[in-house]
Amino acid sequence: MLSLHHDPGFAPCPAPFNLAAHALRWAEALADKNALQIVRTTGAERWSYGRLAAAVQGCATGLLARGLVPGDRVLIRLANTVEFPILFLGAITAGLIPIPTSAALTGPEITKLALLCAPSLIVAAEGVALPDPLPFPVLSVTDLRQMETLPPTAFAMGDPNRPAYIVFTSGTSGLPRGVVHAHRALWARGMMHQGWEGLGESDRLLHAGAFNWTYTLGTGLLDPWSVGATALIPGAGVTPAQLPLLLKRFDATIFAAAPGVFRQMLRAAMPQLPKLRHALSAGEKLPDSLRAAWEQATGTQVHEALGMSEVSTFVSGSPARPAAAGATGYPQPGRTLAILGPDDQPTLRGEAGILAISADDPGLMLGYLNAPEATAEKQRNGWFLTGDSATMADDGAITYLGRDDDMMNPGGFRVSPLEVEAALAPLLPDCAVTEVEVTPGTRIIACFYTGAEPLPVASLDAHAAITLARWKQPRHWQRLDALPRGANNKLNRRALAALFRKDP
């Protein structure tokens, strides 16, 4: 039997369509219900569906009043505050294209992204790094909040295949790539609601990530709202150690996070969580030992999902069909995918290959921003190649085996080694980075460099902090006499991990 799964049963996206309208489709029927609670140990900021929808549509009015026109891009430089989703959905309501970015990005990093996407407007919180030079107009949070009370703008309906938003992901070339998603992307997430999340109107889903991360934006906000559930998001400053208390205090029924967050939470005793039904994990491989520890501590299962920024999740376990031991999960209902061999044809079941998803999948990106060649490189014979190595069992279960390229994935964020090396080059002209495992299930970025003497770690850390966001910074520095290279002097990156020493 071939490693091929075909399920055409998911209904096509209706037209005309608007992502924001679909996300807020329960706003009238559930006007007084809590749509969003930004939770802290001291309490919560609560937003009803009616209030949220009014703020979103008022924001759309304000953006258009500034002279923006449909198709213009809006760069978001905000943290985990309610202004983030209001602006994101407000821009889409008006037919604009929001571009979420992490508030932790440094000046050099956001300058590169701004030049790539050429926004018509930047909306930024005070103290967040901005492009330098700054040829783009900037709107403050204060000005944004004043838009919330403006008269509503109607949702700009149209072709579900038109661009809705852009997210950035590290590219194998070392330059971040803008992933352009269509309005239909949210409709396609309907395949996850029961195929992974087990999500319904009565749920209260707490997600531990940052809003700009597609995992949080989708699973933490848009999915709960599109089914009429309540989204719980930890406020700025909340630590993993405080999350168990928030789960208990705010009656969370579903918890979602990256494996690293689960690991940190389990360092202390877990309280009883009688309302929690199950947990969701994505972003990086969930170790079996960590899954078992969570299930023992909470009495609830963790359902893992595999995905990427270009298509979100498409393989997962779920409450309806938990993954078998060792497997990642099953193709979600409505998905068509395969494991491809070197000839770009499906392998036999049980044989390893590259995981591919149908190029017609409704959740698949429109393409990489201003990079048609890079987009074309990912597609073959009607398939989109994920770059993940995997196998398919006889029952259809997918087991993730790792990346087929050099991309790193510390903490669930994919990072190009070339991007990190380019940022370190002024201080370390001959260096290479890779992921290493420091303890079972814990992986970090390590930098190996050459030079006459080891450099002070404090100086290396300081340079990385100026040029790289926190999750891209090496946590280990190690001097070598020479970097491992082949006969043609090409760096042998995969040989680096064997050279790792905990105490260099």
N, C-alpha and C positions, 0 to 999 in steps of 0.2 A: 504494500500500500504506500502511496506517495505522501510526502509531508505537505499536504494541501488541505486547507479548510475553506469551504465556500458556503456562506450564509447570506443570501440576498434578501432576507426577510425584513430588514429595517425600512420603514417608510421614507420616501424621499422628502427633502425639506420643502415645505410649502412656499409659494411665491405669490405676492411679494412678501418680503421678510425683513425684519430688523432685529439684530441680536439683542439690543437693549429692551425692545418691546417684549421679546420672548422671555428675557430674564425677569421682567417685572409684570408678567401676565397675570399674576395673582394680586396685584396691588389694589384693585378695586374690590374684589371679593373678600380679601383678607386685610382690609385697610388698617384695622386696629391691632393686628397681630405683629409681634416682634419679628422683623426681618433680620436685623443685625444687632448684636450686642458686642461691644468691645469691652472685654472683661479684664479686670485686675483684682488683686486680693482685697482692694478697698471698695470694690463695687463695679458697676457697669454703666456704660453709655448705651442707651437703648434707642433704636430707630424702628418705628413701625413701617409696614409696607407702604401705607399712605404717605407718610412723611418722606420716606426714601424716594418714592416715585416723584413727588412734587419737587424735591430738591434736584433730582436728576434732570427733569424736564425744564426747570428753571435755569439750571446750569447750561443746558443746551441753548436757551434763549440768550443768555449772557455771552456765550462764546460767539454766536452768530452776530450779536450786536457789535462785537469788536471787529467785524469785517471779515471773519473767517468764512470760507465757502466750502461746501461738501468736497471731500477729497483732501483737504488740508490736513497736515499732521500736527499733533499736539504731544510734546514730550513731557512725560510725567516724572517729576522729581519729588515724590512724597513718600513718607513712611507709613506705618500701619495706623493710619487715622481714617476716619470716615470720609474725608475729602477724596481719598484715593478712588474708591468705587463710584462716588458721585461724579467725579471728573471723568473716569473711564466710561461709564455708561452715558453720561451727559454728552460727551463727544460723539459717541456712536449714535445716540438719539438724533443728533444734528447732522449726521452723515460725515462727520470728521473721523480721522483715524488716530486714536490714541496710541502712544508708545510707552508702556510701563518700563521703568528702569529702577534698579535698586538704589535706595538712598545712600548706600554704603560705597558706591562707586567713587573713585577719586577724580580729581580734576582732569588729569590726562586721559583717564578712561572715558569719562562722559564727553570730553571734547571729540574723541574719535567717533563715538556713536552719533553725536549731533551732526558731525560733518557727513556721516553716511546717510542719515535719514532726512536732513535738511528740514527741520520742523518750522512751521509758521508761527508757533507759540510754544514757550516753555512755561509750565506751571510748577513752581518750586517752593518748598518750605524754607524757612529761614535757617541759614547755616549749612544747607545742602550744597555740595560742590556743583558748580556750573561750568559750562564750556568756557575756555579761554583761548583766543578772544571770544567775545560774546556778540555775534552778529544777529542774534535772535531776540525778539521781544520776550519779556518775562512777566508773568502774572503771579502775584503773591497769594498766599492762602487766604489772607483777609479779603482780598478782592474776589476770590473764588466763592467764599462763604456768602458774600453779599448777593451773589447770583441766585442762591437757592430759593429766594422768595419772589423771584421774577415770575411773570405769567408763563404758563407751560408752552413749550414748543412741541408740536406733534411729532411722533416718530417718523423719521425719514425712511419710508418703505421702499424696497427695490429688489433687484436681483440678489438672491442669496449667495451668489458666487462672487459678488463684488468685495473688495477689501474692507475689513472691519477694524482690525488692529494689527500691530506689529510687536513682536517680542524678539529680544536678542538672545542668541545662543552662541557659545564659542565655536568657531569654525576650525577645521583641521589645518587651514592655512595660517592660523595664528591671529587672524582678524575676526572680530565678532561678526556674525551674520544676522541680518534682520530677517525674521521669519514672518511672512505676510499671511495672515489668516483671513478667511472669508467669514461673512455673517453666518453661514451654515455651520460653522464650527461648534456653536452652542447647541444647535439642533442635534448634531452628531453625538454630543455628550449624553444624549438620552440612552445610548447603548451602554453607558457605564452605570446608570442609576440602579439597575438590578443585576447587571453583569459584573459589577464590582462593589458598589457602595451600599446596596441594600437600602436605598434612600427613599423616604416617604414624607408626606406633609407633616406628620407628627414629630419628626426628628429634630434634634438640636445637635448640630454638628460642630465640633470644636476642632479647628485646624491650627497647627502650631507654627506655620510658616509665614513668610513675608508676602504682602499683597502682590508684589511684582513677579513673584515666582508663578509660573503657569499652573503648578500643582495647587497652590493656595488660591489663585484667582479662579480656577475652575472648580476644584473640589470643595474649597472653603467658602466660596461666595456664590458663583453663578449657578452651580448645581442645586444647592439648597433653595435659592430663590426661585428657580424655574419649576420647582415642585411645591412651593409654598411652605418650605421648612424654615427653621431659624438658624442663621449662621452665627457662631460664637468665635471671635477672634481675640487672642491675647493682645493687650495693649503694649505700647512701647515700654521696655524695661522688664517685662515678665520673663522669668528664667524657667528653664525646664524643671527645676526643682519645685516650682510653684504650680506647675500644670496639674498635678494630681488634685490639689485643693480646688482649683478652678473647675475641673471635671466634676467633682463632687458638688461644689457649691452651686453651680449653674445647671445641674441636672443634664449633663451632656449624654446623649444616647449613642453618638458615634464620635470617635476620636481619629484624627488623621495627622500624620507626621512622617518625617524621614526616619530611617532606622537609628541614626545618631541621637535623635531626641528620645526615642524609646530607651536607648541605652542609658542616657543620663538620668531619666526619670527613675529607672530601676536601681539606681545607686542607693536609694533610701526605701524604707518600707512603704508600700502602697496602701492608701486607705481603702475602705470598702466603697465600691462604686456601683450601687444597686441599679442605677438607671442606665449604665453603659451596656449596650448590646454587643458591639464589636468595634474593632479598630481597623484602620486602613494604613498601608505603608506603600510608599513609592519614592522614587528619586535615586535609589541605589539598591543593590541586592540586600535582602533581609536575611541575615544568617539564621540557620535553623535553631541555633542555641539561643539567640535573642528572642525568636518567636516563642520558643518553649518557656523561657523565663517570664515573658509578658503574660502568657496564658496561665501560668502557674500563679503569678502574683495577682491577676485580676479576675481570673475565671472566664475571660472572654477571648475569642479568637482574633487573630490578626490576618487580614486578607491583603495579600501583596498584589501590586500591579506593575506592569512593565510598559513604558511608553517613552516619549521624547517630545521636545518642544514642537517639532514639526507635525505631530499628529495626536499628541496627548497619549493617554493610556489606551491600550487595545487588547492586552492580555492580562488576565487577573483571576484570582480566586474570588469567591463571593459567599455570602451567607447561604445562598441557594445551592452553590456548588464549590465547597472548599477545595483548595488545591491539595493534591496528593503529596505525601512526604517527599521532599527534594525538588518538587516541581514549582515553577513560578505561578502557573495558573492555566486557564483555558482561553481560547479566543472568545471575546465578548460576543453576545448574540448580535448578528447583523454584520460581522466582520468577515472579510476574505483575506486570508494570509497564507504564506508558505515558507518553508525552509529551502533555500536555494543553494545548489552546489556550484562548483566552478564554471559549469556550463550554463548558469542562470536558469536551470531547470530544477523542479522540486526533487529533493533527495528522497530516498526510501525512509520510512519512519524509523526513528532510532539513530539515524545518521546525522552528524553535525553539519551545519551550514549557516548561511546568513539569513536572518529573519527578515522577511519582506511583507509588506502590506499592499493591498490593491491600490493602484494609482487612482482609482475611482472612489476610494473611501471618502465619505462626506466630511470627515474630520481632518483630512490631509490638507496641509498648507497650500496656498496658491503658488508659492515659490519663495526663493530667497530674494531679498530686496536688491535690485540692480545687479543681480548675478545670475543671468539665464544659464550660463555654462555650468555653474555649480549646481543649479537646480537639475539640469539635464543629466549630470553625472550620477545623481541619486536614483534615476529611473531607468529601468530596463524591461522591455517586453511587457509593459503594462503593470510592472511592480515598482514600488518605492522601497529601496534598500535602506534598512535602518542602521546597518553597521554593527548590529549585535549578533553574536554567534549563539546558536540555540539548537535544540533538538525537539522533535515532536514525537510523542509516544503513540502507541496504537489507539489509545482512547482520546487522542487529541491534546493531551496535556503538553504544555510548552515548558521547557527547562532552559533558563538563561545560563549561558556559559561564559559570558564576558564580552568585552568590546573587541571588535576585529581590527581596530586601529589603535592609535596611541592616546586617544582622548582619556583624560582623567575624570574621576567622578567622586571627589571627596565631599562627604556630607550631602550627597545628592545633587550637587551642582556640576554639570559637565564643564570642564575647563581644558582649553587647548594648551599643551606644553609650549607650543611656539609663542603663544601670547605671553606667557609668564617669562619665558627666556628673553623675549624682546624687551620686556620691561626691566629685566635685570642686567641687560647687556652693558649699559653705561658703567656699572660697577664691576660686573663679572663678564668680560668679553668672551670667555670660553666656559660655558656652563650648560648644563642639561638638567631637566626636571622630569620626575616620574612619580607615580604613586607607589607607596610602600606600606606594608602592613606592620604596625607597631605592636599591636596586641590582636588576638583573634577577633576578627570582625571590625577592627578599627584601622582605617587607612588615612594617611596624610600625604601631602605633597612634600617631596624631598628634593633639594637642589644639590647637585654635585658640580664642583668647579675646580679649575686648575689654578695654580699660582705658587709662588715661592714659599709662602707661609699661609697658614689659616688666617682668615680675617675675623675680626671681632664679631660675634654673633649679634651684638647690639647694633652695630653699624649695618649689618645685612638686614636685620629686622626693620630698622628705621627706613632704609631705602625701599624695601618692599611695601611698607605701610604708606609711603608717599605715592607710589605708582600703581598699586594693585589693591582691589577690594579684598576684604579680610579673607573670604573663602578661596581666593586665588594665591594667597601668600604661602610660601614654603614654611613648614613647621620644623624642618630639619635641614641643616647645612653641613656639607661634608666636602673637604678638600681631597682631591685625587691627584696623583702624579700625571695622569692622562685620562681623558674620557675614553670609554671603549668604542673603538671604531673598526670597521671592516677593511678589506683590502683596498677598496675604492675611497677610503677615508670617510665613509658615511657613518654617522653616529649610530651605534647599536643601542637604541634606547632600552630595549627589553633586557639588556645585560646589566642595566644600572641597579635594578632591585637586588641582585645577588651581591652587590658591593656595599649595600646598606649596613652600617654599624650603628647601633643605638648610642654608643659613646665614642664618636669619632675622635 
